[in-house]
């Protein structure tokens, strides 16, 4: 589930960057949320393997 959210946020961030819309810091907030989601997904997967 976290991987899906991460991919969705990265895609939305990329579309925001490509579209040239004047969203300001909202576009970068999507990237930060995607990175945080990715970190949680990696941590969760690592703890499940132990």
N, CA, C and O atoms as CSV, one atom per row, in Angstrom:
chain,resi,resn,atom,element,x,y,z
A,1,UNK,N,N,0.820,-1.193,0.000
A,1,UNK,CA,C,0.000,0.000,0.000
A,1,UNK,C,C,0.866,1.261,0.000
A,1,UNK,O,O,0.582,2.222,-0.715
A,2,UNK,N,N,1.926,1.243,0.812
A,2,UNK,CA,C,2.804,2.419,0.855
A,2,UNK,C,C,3.529,2.626,-0.466
A,2,UNK,O,O,3.782,3.760,-0.871
A,3,UNK,N,N,3.862,1.529,-1.135
A,3,UNK,CA,C,4.523,1.668,-2.442
A,3,UNK,C,C,3.582,2.340,-3.440
A,3,UNK,O,O,4.016,3.164,-4.245
A,4,UNK,N,N,2.318,1.997,-3.390
A,4,UNK,CA,C,1.336,2.607,-4.296
A,4,UNK,C,C,1.212,4.098,-4.029
A,4,UNK,O,O,1.180,4.899,-4.963
A,5,UNK,N,N,1.142,4.469,-2.767
A,5,UNK,CA,C,1.049,5.887,-2.417
A,5,UNK,C,C,2.301,6.632,-2.864
A,5,UNK,O,O,2.222,7.745,-3.383
A,6,UNK,N,N,3.464,6.003,-2.655
A,6,UNK,CA,C,4.719,6.635,-3.058
A,6,UNK,C,C,4.753,6.867,-4.564
A,6,UNK,O,O,5.098,7.958,-5.018
A,7,UNK,N,N,4.403,5.863,-5.322
A,7,UNK,CA,C,4.419,5.995,-6.785
A,7,UNK,C,C,3.424,7.049,-7.233
A,7,UNK,O,O,3.725,7.853,-8.116
A,8,UNK,N,N,2.242,7.055,-6.635
A,8,UNK,CA,C,1.231,8.045,-6.994
A,8,UNK,C,C,1.713,9.463,-6.705
A,8,UNK,O,O,1.524,10.361,-7.526
A,9,UNK,N,N,2.334,9.670,-5.544
A,9,UNK,CA,C,2.832,11.000,-5.195
A,9,UNK,C,C,3.963,11.445,-6.113
A,9,UNK,O,O,4.034,12.616,-6.486
A,10,UNK,N,N,4.842,10.524,-6.478
A,10,UNK,CA,C,5.938,10.879,-7.386
A,10,UNK,C,C,5.395,11.241,-8.763
A,10,UNK,O,O,5.862,12.190,-9.392
A,11,UNK,N,N,4.406,10.482,-9.226
A,11,UNK,CA,C,3.807,10.786,-10.536
A,11,UNK,C,C,3.114,12.151,-10.503
A,11,UNK,O,O,3.252,12.944,-11.434
A,12,UNK,N,N,2.380,12.416,-9.444
A,12,UNK,CA,C,1.720,13.720,-9.329
A,12,UNK,C,C,2.747,14.854,-9.253
A,12,UNK,O,O,2.541,15.923,-9.827
A,13,UNK,N,N,3.851,14.613,-8.544
A,13,UNK,CA,C,4.910,15.616,-8.468
A,13,UNK,C,C,5.503,15.867,-9.850
A,13,UNK,O,O,5.707,17.016,-10.243
A,14,UNK,N,N,5.780,14.790,-10.587
A,14,UNK,CA,C,6.354,14.934,-11.927
A,14,UNK,C,C,5.391,15.671,-12.857
A,14,UNK,O,O,5.812,16.526,-13.635
A,15,UNK,N,N,4.113,15.345,-12.780
A,15,UNK,CA,C,3.130,16.054,-13.608
A,15,UNK,C,C,3.069,17.532,-13.241
A,15,UNK,O,O,2.922,18.385,-14.116
A,16,UNK,N,N,3.179,17.834,-11.964
A,16,UNK,CA,C,3.180,19.233,-11.533
A,16,UNK,C,C,4.389,19.983,-12.049
A,16,UNK,O,O,4.288,21.155,-12.410
A,17,UNK,N,N,5.533,19.317,-12.086
A,17,UNK,CA,C,6.754,19.956,-12.587
A,17,UNK,C,C,6.687,20.150,-14.100
A,17,UNK,O,O,7.114,21.184,-14.614
A,18,UNK,N,N,6.157,19.168,-14.805
A,18,UNK,CA,C,6.101,19.229,-16.271
A,18,UNK,C,C,5.031,20.206,-16.748
A,18,UNK,O,O,5.218,20.894,-17.751
A,19,UNK,N,N,3.924,20.266,-16.040
A,19,UNK,CA,C,2.809,21.096,-16.495
A,19,UNK,C,C,3.126,22.584,-16.422
A,19,UNK,O,O,2.529,23.383,-17.143
A,20,UNK,N,N,4.055,22.956,-15.562
A,20,UNK,CA,C,4.401,24.368,-15.449
A,20,UNK,C,C,3.363,25.166,-14.688
A,20,UNK,O,O,3.372,26.397,-14.708
A,21,UNK,N,N,2.471,24.458,-14.019
A,21,UNK,CA,C,1.447,25.150,-13.244
A,21,UNK,C,C,2.114,25.896,-12.087
A,21,UNK,O,O,3.144,25.469,-11.564
A,22,UNK,N,N,1.528,26.975,-11.714
A,22,UNK,CA,C,2.107,27.784,-10.648
A,22,UNK,C,C,1.551,27.309,-9.302
A,22,UNK,O,O,0.807,28.025,-8.632
A,23,UNK,N,N,1.923,26.114,-8.935
A,23,UNK,CA,C,1.461,25.564,-7.667
A,23,UNK,C,C,2.404,25.902,-6.526
A,23,UNK,O,O,2.079,25.697,-5.356
A,24,UNK,N,N,3.565,26.420,-6.872
A,24,UNK,CA,C,4.510,26.829,-5.838
A,24,UNK,C,C,5.039,25.657,-5.039
A,24,UNK,O,O,5.468,24.649,-5.599
A,25,UNK,N,N,5.005,25.798,-3.732
A,25,UNK,CA,C,5.610,24.809,-2.859
A,25,UNK,C,C,4.780,23.539,-2.734
A,25,UNK,O,O,5.274,22.546,-2.201
A,26,UNK,N,N,3.534,23.534,-3.208
A,26,UNK,CA,C,2.698,22.331,-3.146
A,26,UNK,C,C,3.306,21.187,-3.951
A,26,UNK,O,O,3.208,20.024,-3.559
A,27,UNK,N,N,3.929,21.516,-5.068
A,27,UNK,CA,C,4.538,20.486,-5.913
A,27,UNK,C,C,5.687,19.820,-5.159
A,27,UNK,O,O,5.848,18.600,-5.215
A,28,UNK,N,N,6.467,20.606,-4.468
A,28,UNK,CA,C,7.589,20.051,-3.724
A,28,UNK,C,C,7.122,19.313,-2.474
A,28,UNK,O,O,7.787,18.386,-2.011
A,29,UNK,N,N,5.986,19.723,-1.933
A,29,UNK,CA,C,5.418,19.012,-0.792
A,29,UNK,C,C,5.045,17.586,-1.193
A,29,UNK,O,O,5.199,16.660,-0.397
A,30,UNK,N,N,4.556,17.404,-2.416
A,30,UNK,CA,C,4.242,16.058,-2.902
A,30,UNK,C,C,5.491,15.183,-2.938
A,30,UNK,O,O,5.441,14.004,-2.587
A,31,UNK,N,N,6.601,15.760,-3.362
A,31,UNK,CA,C,7.844,14.997,-3.403
A,31,UNK,C,C,8.307,14.628,-1.994
A,31,UNK,O,O,8.760,13.506,-1.766
A,32,UNK,N,N,8.200,15.542,-1.070
A,32,UNK,CA,C,8.588,15.254,0.307
A,32,UNK,C,C,7.705,14.149,0.888
A,32,UNK,O,O,8.207,13.247,1.559
A,33,UNK,N,N,6.408,14.211,0.640
A,33,UNK,CA,C,5.506,13.172,1.115
A,33,UNK,C,C,5.831,11.822,0.489
A,33,UNK,O,O,5.743,10.788,1.152
A,34,UNK,N,N,6.206,11.830,-0.785
A,34,UNK,CA,C,6.573,10.583,-1.453
A,34,UNK,C,C,7.834,9.988,-0.836
A,34,UNK,O,O,7.918,8.775,-0.642
A,35,UNK,N,N,8.801,10.823,-0.531
A,35,UNK,CA,C,10.044,10.331,0.082
A,35,UNK,C,C,9.756,9.777,1.471
A,35,UNK,O,O,10.283,8.724,1.831
A,36,UNK,N,N,8.942,10.456,2.251
A,36,UNK,CA,C,8.584,9.971,3.583
A,36,UNK,C,C,7.846,8.643,3.481
A,36,UNK,O,O,8.108,7.723,4.255
A,37,UNK,N,N,6.931,8.543,2.536
A,37,UNK,CA,C,6.209,7.291,2.328
A,37,UNK,C,C,7.150,6.168,1.925
A,37,UNK,O,O,6.994,5.032,2.373
A,38,UNK,N,N,8.113,6.476,1.091
A,38,UNK,CA,C,9.096,5.479,0.669
A,38,UNK,C,C,9.940,5.015,1.853
A,38,UNK,O,O,10.220,3.823,1.980
A,39,UNK,N,N,10.344,5.931,2.709
A,39,UNK,CA,C,11.129,5.575,3.887
A,39,UNK,C,C,10.327,4.648,4.799
A,39,UNK,O,O,10.853,3.647,5.286
A,40,UNK,N,N,9.061,4.978,5.029
A,40,UNK,CA,C,8.219,4.109,5.853
A,40,UNK,C,C,8.042,2.732,5.221
A,40,UNK,O,O,8.043,1.719,5.920
A,41,UNK,N,N,7.892,2.697,3.899
A,41,UNK,CA,C,7.733,1.411,3.215
A,41,UNK,C,C,8.984,0.557,3.352
A,41,UNK,O,O,8.887,-0.651,3.567
A,42,UNK,N,N,10.140,1.162,3.232
A,42,UNK,CA,C,11.402,0.415,3.360
A,42,UNK,C,C,11.593,-0.049,4.795
A,42,UNK,O,O,12.010,-1.184,5.026
A,43,UNK,N,N,11.293,0.810,5.764
A,43,UNK,CA,C,11.419,0.421,7.165
A,43,UNK,C,C,10.468,-0.715,7.510
A,43,UNK,O,O,10.835,-1.646,8.227
A,44,UNK,N,N,9.251,-0.634,7.000
A,44,UNK,CA,C,8.247,-1.654,7.275
A,44,UNK,C,C,8.644,-2.985,6.639
A,44,UNK,O,O,8.481,-4.041,7.250
A,45,UNK,N,N,9.146,-2.936,5.453
A,45,UNK,CA,C,9.557,-4.154,4.761
A,45,UNK,C,C,10.768,-4.777,5.457
A,45,UNK,O,O,10.861,-5.999,5.570
A,46,UNK,N,N,11.683,-3.944,5.919
A,46,UNK,CA,C,12.865,-4.436,6.613
A,46,UNK,C,C,12.513,-5.118,7.919
A,46,UNK,O,O,13.096,-6.146,8.262
A,47,UNK,N,N,11.551,-4.545,8.662
A,47,UNK,CA,C,11.176,-5.149,9.933
A,47,UNK,C,C,10.370,-6.424,9.733
A,47,UNK,O,O,10.389,-7.301,10.596
A,48,UNK,N,N,9.669,-6.544,8.625
A,48,UNK,CA,C,8.896,-7.752,8.351
A,48,UNK,C,C,9.808,-8.914,7.987
A,48,UNK,O,O,9.451,-10.073,8.199
A,49,UNK,N,N,10.981,-8.614,7.440
A,49,UNK,CA,C,11.898,-9.669,7.026
A,49,UNK,C,C,12.623,-10.275,8.221
A,49,UNK,O,O,13.162,-11.378,8.127
A,50,UNK,N,N,12.638,-9.561,9.345
A,50,UNK,CA,C,13.382,-10.049,10.525
A,50,UNK,C,C,12.576,-11.041,11.311
A,50,UNK,O,O,13.046,-11.550,12.329
